[in-house]
Amino acid sequence: MGQISFMSLIELHNITKIYRVGSQKVVALKNLSLVFERGDFAVLAGPSGSGKTTALNMIGGLDRPTSGQVLVNDLDLGKANLKRLADFRLHNIGFIFQSYNLIPVLTAAENAEFTLMLQKTPRHQRRERVLSLFADLGISGLEDRLPKDLSGGQQQRVAIARAIAANPRVILADEPTANLDSNTAEDLLSLMRQLNNSHGTTFVFSSHDDKVIRRAKRIIRLEDGLMVSDNSQNL
């Protein structure tokens, strides 16, 4: 499928997501409607349980809505088959998970190269790109370490390098600063803003971190699965 040319990048129309836990129904999102355009630098803000991560999973095609539509340039993610979803994610979306999701048997560099490898990028180009990113993220020299030999903050930075390495159109970041010290978090946000400004990379975060919220161009506040505000700020 290749990369999509985004204008109106992502559209969520009346998204409701209901999970079943035993005999209980948990309503994670309630009739959520949002539009993200190319170049957005937006944060989904709100307390734990507000629906932030669920909304990110919908945008990335990792989960399907109970009702409503998630459209990415006319591709309906809720109706796309698994192969098409996987191809869409591979060529268009970079994920930064709160739990890192690194592959235990791969080194830090191999983890960061993983998406590029799936895209069949030549090995020397993969390594050159990853070494540059490791330098930018302050983890040079850790390329050959396994995830178990890295601190939480170091694992998070490897996960960030993996997300950025393939220059995706969209990066979805679930609490990306949760395990970073203040200086590293600020450096990371500066790097992301640079990518946003220079390449038009669209970022959508979920976070309750004031540092992320302060640096976002757009703040979408969720509460109990509902959107309570959507505001832009001049930076």
VOBA-1610 file (N, C-alpha, C; in pm, whole numbers, padded with zeros to 5 digits, always signed):
BEGIN
Met+00082-00121+00000Met+00000+00000+00000Met+00085+00125+00000Gly+00204+00118+00066Gly+00294+00232+00065Gly+00244+00345+00154Gln+00316+00458+00150Gln+00279+00570+00233Gln+00157+00643+00177Ile+00075+00692+00268Ile-00045+00765+00230Ile-00014+00913+00228Ser-00069+00985+00131Ser-00055+01130+00126Ser-00166+01192+00208Phe-00132+01244+00327Phe-00234+01291+00419Phe-00260+01441+00403Met-00385+01481+00400Met-00421+01620+00417Met-00503+01626+00546Ser-00636+01594+00535Ser-00710+01566+00657Ser-00664+01428+00699Leu-00577+01424+00799Leu-00498+01305+00823Leu-00576+01190+00883Ile-00645+01219+00992Ile-00716+01116+01066Ile-00851+01173+01106Glu-00954+01095+01088Glu-01088+01138+01126Glu-01153+01031+01214Leu-01195+01071+01330Leu-01271+00984+01419Leu-01414+01036+01422His-01508+00951+01384His-01648+00991+01378His-01731+00909+01476Asn-01775+00977+01584Asn-01866+00915+01682Asn-01817+00779+01729Ile-01691+00777+01774Ile-01631+00652+01819Ile-01678+00616+01960Thr-01734+00498+01971Thr-01764+00440+02101Thr-01690+00307+02112Lys-01627+00284+02227Lys-01557+00157+02250Lys-01602+00101+02384Ile-01656-00020+02378Ile-01702-00088+02498Ile-01623-00217+02515Tyr-01563-00234+02632Tyr-01493-00358+02666Tyr-01581-00438+02762Arg-01569-00569+02755Arg-01641-00654+02850Arg-01539-00720+02942Val-01557-00700+03071Val-01471-00761+03172Val-01561-00851+03256Gly-01558-00981+03223Gly-01653-01073+03285Gly-01794-01036+03242Ser-01880-01011+03339Ser-02018-00972+03308Ser-02035-00820+03303Gln-01924-00748+03328Gln-01931-00603+03333Gln-01899-00540+03197Lys-01965-00427+03168Lys-01934-00348+03049Lys-01855-00225+03092Val-01743-00200+03026Val-01663-00081+03052Val-01665+00004+02926Val-01721+00124+02936Val-01728+00214+02821Val-01604+00303+02823Ala-01509+00275+02733Ala-01382+00347+02732Ala-01391+00478+02656Leu-01470+00482+02548Leu-01491+00603+02469Leu-01639+00616+02438Lys-01687+00741+02440Lys-01829+00767+02417Lys-01846+00872+02308Asn-01883+00827+02188Asn-01914+00919+02078Asn-01806+01024+02056Leu-01681+00979+02051Leu-01568+01070+02033Leu-01551+01104+01885Ser-01550+01232+01852Ser-01526+01279+01716Ser-01410+01377+01716Leu-01309+01349+01631Leu-01189+01431+01623Leu-01137+01429+01480Val-01072+01536+01439Val-01001+01540+01311Val-00859+01588+01338Phe-00759+01514+01287Phe-00620+01555+01295Phe-00571+01584+01154Glu-00506+01698+01137Glu-00450+01734+01007Glu-00300+01712+01006Arg-00246+01705+00887Arg-00102+01686+00872Arg-00027+01796+00947Gly+00071+01756+01027Gly+00150+01854+01101Gly+00098+01885+01240Asp-00010+01820+01281Asp-00058+01840+01418Asp+00049+01794+01518Phe+00052+01859+01632Phe+00139+01821+01744Phe+00047+01826+01865Ala-00029+01718+01883Ala-00145+01720+01973Ala-00126+01623+02088Val-00187+01657+02200Val-00185+01569+02316Val-00327+01540+02359Leu-00355+01411+02382Leu-00477+01369+02448Leu-00447+01367+02597Ala-00505+01460+02669Ala-00473+01478+02811Ala-00593+01435+02896Gly-00561+01388+03015Gly-00668+01348+03105Gly-00616+01247+03206Pro-00693+01223+03310Pro-00650+01129+03415Pro-00653+00986+03365Ser-00595+00896+03444Ser-00600+00753+03413Ser-00746+00709+03400Gly-00774+00631+03294Gly-00910+00585+03273Gly-00996+00678+03192Ser-00936+00785+03138Ser-01015+00883+03062Ser-01037+00842+02917Gly-00963+00740+02870Gly-00979+00694+02732Gly-00866+00732+02640Lys-00758+00789+02693Lys-00647+00838+02610Lys-00583+00724+02529Thr-00542+00619+02598Thr-00474+00509+02530Thr-00567+00438+02433Thr-00693+00422+02470Thr-00789+00360+02379Thr-00801+00441+02251Ala-00806+00573+02262Ala-00815+00659+02144Ala-00691+00642+02056Leu-00572+00635+02117Leu-00450+00613+02038Leu-00456+00479+01966Asn-00503+00375+02034Asn-00512+00244+01973Asn-00608+00243+01854Met-00713+00323+01862Met-00806+00336+01750Met-00737+00403+01631Ile-00665+00510+01657Ile-00598+00584+01550Ile-00494+00497+01481Gly-00425+00413+01558Gly-00320+00329+01503Gly-00369+00197+01447Gly-00499+00173+01450Gly-00552+00048+01399Gly-00518-00072+01484Leu-00484-00050+01611Leu-00453-00161+01702Leu-00579-00218+01766Asp-00687-00143+01760Asp-00814-00187+01814Asp-00925-00131+01724Arg-01040-00195+01727Arg-01152-00153+01643Arg-01263-00095+01730Pro-01331+00008+01680Pro-01440+00066+01760Pro-01560-00027+01769Thr-01634-00015+01879Thr-01761-00086+01889Thr-01862-00025+01793Ser-01858+00107+01780Ser-01938+00177+01680Ser-01864+00303+01639Gly-01901+00357+01522Gly-01833+00474+01469Gly-01728+00436+01367Gln-01659+00537+01313Gln-01560+00516+01207Gln-01429+00584+01242Val-01318+00515+01210Val-01185+00575+01210Val-01137+00575+01065Leu-01124+00691+01007Leu-01083+00704+00868Leu-00945+00767+00860Val-00859+00708+00780Val-00728+00766+00750Val-00720+00779+00599Asn-00741+00902+00553Asn-00739+00929+00409Asn-00828+00830+00334Asp-00952+00815+00386Asp-01056+00731+00328Asp-01037+00581+00354Leu-00930+00541+00422Leu-00917+00402+00464Leu-00990+00386+00597Asp-01093+00302+00599Asp-01170+00277+00720Asp-01098+00168+00801Leu-01031+00209+00909Leu-00951+00114+00986Leu-01037+00008+01053Gly-01161+00042+01082Gly-01248-00055+01147Gly-01292-00168+01055Lys-01282-00145+00924Lys-01326-00246+00827Lys-01210-00310+00751Ala-01091-00251+00759Ala-00976-00305+00686Ala-00938-00442+00741Asn-00895-00532+00652Asn-00853-00664+00699Asn-00716-00655+00767Leu-00676-00761+00834Leu-00555-00758+00916Leu-00430-00731+00834Lys-00423-00787+00713Lys-00306-00765+00629Lys-00295-00618+00589Arg-00407-00558+00551Arg-00403-00418+00510Arg-00369-00327+00628Leu-00422-00360+00746Leu-00389-00283+00865Leu-00240-00291+00896Ala-00184-00412+00887Ala-00041-00430+00916Ala+00044-00350+00818Asp+00007-00351+00690Asp+00081-00277+00588Asp+00069-00127+00611Phe-00050-00083+00647Phe-00074+00058+00678Phe+00015+00104+00793Arg+00017+00025+00901Arg+00099+00063+01017Arg+00247+00063+00983Leu+00292-00037+00907Leu+00434-00049+00875Leu+00485+00074+00801His+00407+00128+00710His+00455+00235+00623His+00414+00375+00667Asn+00328+00385+00768Asn+00275+00518+00801Asn+00278+00557+00948Ile+00286+00460+01039Ile+00270+00489+01181Ile+00393+00446+01259Gly+00440+00533+01348Gly+00541+00496+01446Gly+00477+00495+01584Phe+00501+00389+01660Phe+00440+00375+01792Phe+00546+00388+01901Ile+00513+00463+02005Ile+00595+00466+02126Ile+00502+00422+02240Phe+00527+00299+02291Phe+00440+00242+02393Phe+00496+00272+02532Gln+00405+00289+02627Gln+00447+00314+02765Gln+00528+00196+02819Ser+00496+00074+02773Ser+00565-00046+02820Ser+00683-00085+02732Tyr+00723+00006+02642Tyr+00840-00008+02553Tyr+00817-00108+02439Asn+00773-00231+02473Asn+00751-00336+02372Asn+00877-00368+02292Leu+00992-00370+02359Leu+01115-00411+02292Leu+01120-00563+02285Ile+01190-00615+02184Ile+01203-00760+02166Ile+01322-00808+02249Pro+01300-00894+02349Pro+01405-00927+02447Pro+01532-00985+02388Val+01522-01061+02278Val+01639-01131+02224Val+01717-01046+02124Leu+01669-00926+02094Leu+01739-00837+02002Leu+01814-00730+02080Thr+01927-00686+02027Thr+02002-00578+02090Thr+01926-00447+02075Ala+01975-00345+02144Ala+01912-00213+02135Ala+01908-00164+01990Ala+02021-00176+01920Ala+02026-00131+01781Ala+01934-00213+01693Glu+01929-00344+01714Glu+01842-00429+01633Glu+01694-00397+01658Asn+01659-00366+01783Asn+01523-00323+01813Asn+01490-00194+01739Ala+01582-00099+01742Ala+01558+00030+01677Ala+01549+00016+01525Glu+01620-00084+01471Glu+01620-00106+01325Glu+01502-00189+01277Phe+01421-00240+01369Phe+01326-00345+01333Phe+01227-00303+01224Thr+01170-00183+01236Thr+01076-00139+01133Thr+01145-00121+00999Leu+01266-00065+01002Leu+01343-00049+00878Leu+01373-00184+00814Met+01400-00285+00898Met+01426-00419+00845Met+01301-00474+00776Leu+01184-00456+00838Leu+01060-00502+00777Leu+01032-00430+00645Gln+01079-00306+00636Gln+01063-00228+00512Gln+01170-00263+00408Lys+01259-00357+00446Lys+01366-00405+00358Lys+01468-00294+00324Thr+01491-00205+00419Thr+01597-00105+00405Thr+01733-00175+00417Pro+01830-00145+00330Pro+01962-00209+00339Pro+02025-00192+00477Arg+02100-00295+00519Arg+02151-00299+00656Arg+02237-00178+00690His+02327-00135+00599His+02416-00025+00633His+02337+00105+00650Gln+02229+00121+00573Gln+02146+00240+00588Gln+02070+00236+00720Arg+02023+00117+00758Arg+01954+00103+00886Arg+02046+00141+01001Arg+02167+00087+01000Arg+02259+00111+01111Arg+02301+00258+01117Glu+02325+00318+01002Glu+02364+00460+00998Glu+02255+00547+01059Arg+02131+00519+01023Arg+02018+00597+01075Arg+02004+00578+01226Val+02019+00456+01273Val+02001+00427+01415Val+02115+00486+01498Leu+02237+00478+01450Leu+02349+00538+01523Leu+02330+00688+01540Ser+02280+00754+01436Ser+02253+00898+01444Ser+02145+00927+01548Leu+02039+00847+01547Leu+01932+00868+01645Leu+01978+00840+01787Phe+02059+00735+01806Phe+02110+00705+01939Phe+02193+00823+01992Ala+02270+00885+01904Ala+02348+01003+01946Ala+02254+01117+01987Asp+02149+01141+01906Asp+02054+01248+01937Asp+01982+01223+02069Leu+01959+01095+02100Leu+01883+01059+02220Leu+01971+01032+02342Gly+02102+01048+02326Gly+02193+01033+02439Gly+02218+00891+02483Ile+02209+00793+02390Ile+02231+00653+02428Ile+02337+00588+02339Ser+02428+00669+02284Ser+02540+00612+02209Ser+02620+00519+02299Gly+02666+00408+02242Gly+02742+00311+02319Gly+02660+00197+02376Leu+02526+00209+02363Leu+02438+00104+02416Leu+02384+00014+02306Glu+02437+00029+02186Glu+02381-00040+02069Glu+02375-00192+02085Asp+02475-00252+02150Asp+02484-00398+02157Asp+02425-00457+02284Arg+02364-00375+02367Arg+02304-00426+02491Arg+02164-00481+02463Leu+02129-00586+02537Leu+01993-00639+02532Leu+01902-00554+02621Pro+01772-00554+02596Pro+01682-00473+02678Pro+01695-00496+02828Lys+01720-00623+02869Lys+01730-00652+03013Lys+01849-00581+03078Asp+01945-00537+02997Asp+02064-00470+03050Asp+02053-00318+03041Leu+01934-00268+03009Leu+01910-00124+02998Leu+01816-00080+03109Ser+01833+00044+03154Ser+01739+00101+03250Ser+01606+00130+03179Gly+01505+00160+03258Gly+01375+00194+03200Gly+01383+00312+03106Gly+01455+00416+03146Gly+01469+00534+03061Gly+01544+00503+02932Gln+01646+00417+02943Gln+01721+00379+02822Gln+01634+00297+02727Gln+01554+00206+02784Gln+01463+00127+02699Gln+01362+00219+02629Gln+01315+00319+02701Gln+01219+00412+02639Gln+01283+00486+02522Arg+01409+00525+02537Arg+01475+00598+02429Arg+01502+00507+02308Val+01528+00379+02333Val+01540+00284+02221Val+01406+00272+02149Ala+01298+00266+02226Ala+01164+00257+02166Ala+01133+00382+02084Ile+01179+00496+02130Ile+01158+00621+02056Ile+01239+00620+01926Ala+01363+00571+01934Ala+01445+00560+01812Ala+01377+00469+01710Arg+01320+00358+01756Arg+01250+00266+01666Arg+01132+00335+01598Ala+01058+00415+01675Ala+00941+00482+01620Ala+00978+00586+01516Ile+01089+00655+01538Ile+01129+00767+01452Ile+01206+00719+01330Ala+01276+00606+01341Ala+01377+00565+01243Ala+01326+00562+01099Ala+01204+00517+01079Ala+01152+00500+00942Ala+01083+00626+00888Asn+01097+00738+00960Asn+01035+00864+00918Asn+00887+00847+00886Pro+00808+00796+00982Pro+00665+00776+00955Pro+00590+00908+00943Arg+00475+00903+00879Arg+00390+01022+00868Arg+00334+01062+01004Val+00303+00961+01086Val+00238+00984+01215Val+00313+00907+01322Ile+00335+00973+01436Ile+00389+00904+01553Ile+00286+00914+01665Leu+00249+00798+01718Leu+00156+00788+01830Leu+00236+00751+01954Ala+00227+00832+02057Ala+00312+00814+02174Ala+00228+00809+02301Asp+00230+00693+02367Asp+00152+00671+02488Asp+00240+00700+02609Glu+00216+00813+02675Glu+00294+00856+02792Glu+00444+00846+02765Pro+00496+00915+02663Pro+00636+00894+02622Pro+00739+00942+02722Thr+00702+01030+02814Thr+00800+01083+02910Thr+00787+01019+03048Ala+00705+00915+03059Ala+00672+00860+03191Ala+00794+00809+03266Asn+00895+00757+03194Asn+01010+00697+03261Asn+01140+00775+03238Leu+01125+00903+03204Leu+01243+00985+03174Leu+01259+01095+03277Asp+01385+01130+03305Asp+01409+01245+03392Asp+01373+01373+03316Ser+01363+01483+03389Ser+01311+01607+03331Ser+01395+01655+03213Asn+01529+01652+03226Asn+01615+01701+03118Asn+01601+01615+02992Thr+01600+01482+03009Thr+01587+01393+02895Thr+01451+01411+02829Ala+01348+01429+02911Ala+01212+01450+02858Ala+01207+01577+02774Glu+01267+01684+02823Glu+01267+01809+02748Glu+01345+01795+02618Asp+01458+01724+02623Asp+01537+01701+02501Asp+01456+01620+02399Leu+01386+01519+02448Leu+01304+01436+02360Leu+01194+01519+02294Leu+01127+01602+02372Leu+01019+01684+02317Leu+01072+01783+02216Ser+01193+01836+02241Ser+01255+01927+02143Ser+01283+01855+02012Leu+01334+01730+02022Leu+01361+01651+01901Leu+01231+01625+01824Met+01125+01594+01895Met+00997+01569+01830Met+00942+01694+01764Arg+00955+01808+01831Arg+00910+01934+01770Arg+00992+01966+01645Gln+01121+01933+01647Gln+01205+01955+01529Gln+01157+01870+01412Leu+01126+01744+01438Leu+01072+01657+01333Leu+00938+01708+01283Asn+00858+01756+01375Asn+00727+01809+01341Asn+00740+01932+01250Asn+00834+02020+01284Asn+00851+02144+01208Asn+00921+02122+01074Ser+01023+02035+01073Ser+01106+02021+00952Ser+01050+01921+00853His+00982+01816+00902His+00934+01710+00814His+00782+01702+00807Gly+00713+01783+00887Gly+00568+01774+00890Gly+00516+01648+00957Thr+00602+01580+01033Thr+00559+01459+01103Thr+00449+01495+01203Thr+00342+01421+01200Thr+00229+01445+01290Thr+00248+01363+01417Phe+00234+01428+01531Phe+00247+01360+01660Phe+00114+01368+01735Val+00072+01255+01788Val-00041+01251+01880Val+00005+01177+02005Phe+00004+01246+02117Phe+00048+01191+02244Phe-00074+01159+02330Ser-00059+01064+02421Ser-00146+01058+02538Ser-00057+01088+02657Ser-00101+01177+02743Ser-00014+01214+02855Ser-00090+01295+02958His-00045+01282+03083His-00090+01375+03187His+00030+01454+03239Asp+00144+01447+03168Asp+00267+01516+03205Asp+00258+01663+03160Asp+00274+01755+03255Asp+00266+01897+03222Asp+00369+01939+03117Lys+00485+01870+03114Lys+00588+01906+03016Lys+00538+01881+02874Val+00471+01768+02856Val+00416+01736+02724Val+00302+01832+02689Ile+00213+01853+02784Ile+00097+01940+02760Ile+00143+02082+02728Arg+00246+02128+02797Arg+00297+02264+02776Arg+00356+02281+02637Arg+00415+02174+02580Arg+00482+02183+02450Arg+00390+02152+02332Ala+00270+02102+02360Ala+00178+02064+02253Ala+00117+02187+02187Lys+00094+02177+02057Lys+00025+02283+01985Lys-00126+02276+02006Arg-00171+02157+02040Arg-00316+02133+02054Arg-00339+02041+02173Ile-00431+02079+02259Ile-00460+02003+02381Ile-00605+01957+02377Ile-00622+01824+02372Ile-00756+01765+02370Ile-00774+01695+02504Arg-00868+01743+02583Arg-00887+01686+02717Arg-01003+01587+02716Leu-00973+01468+02770Leu-01073+01362+02782Leu-01104+01336+02928Glu-01227+01296+02952Glu-01269+01261+03088Glu-01380+01158+03078Asp-01357+01042+03138Asp-01456+00933+03136Asp-01500+00899+02994Gly-01402+00899+02901Gly-01431+00861+02763Gly-01494+00968+02678Leu-01515+01087+02734Leu-01575+01198+02662Leu-01472+01308+02639Met-01483+01377+02525Met-01398+01495+02504Met-01462+01614+02573Val-01386+01679+02661Val-01441+01793+02733Val-01388+01926+02680Ser-01275+01923+02607Ser-01224+02046+02545Ser-01124+02012+02436Asp-01106+02103+02342Asp-01012+02088+02231Asp-00962+02228+02197Asn-00840+02259+02244Asn-00787+02396+02231Asn-00649+02397+02170Ser-00622+02499+02089Ser-00487+02520+02035Ser-00418+02625+02119Gln-00283+02618+02120Gln-00206+02721+02189Gln-00090+02764+02100Asn-00062+02892+02101Asn+00047+02949+02022Asn+00176+02935+02099Leu+00275+02872+02034Leu+00405+02847+02100Leu+00516+02921+02027
//
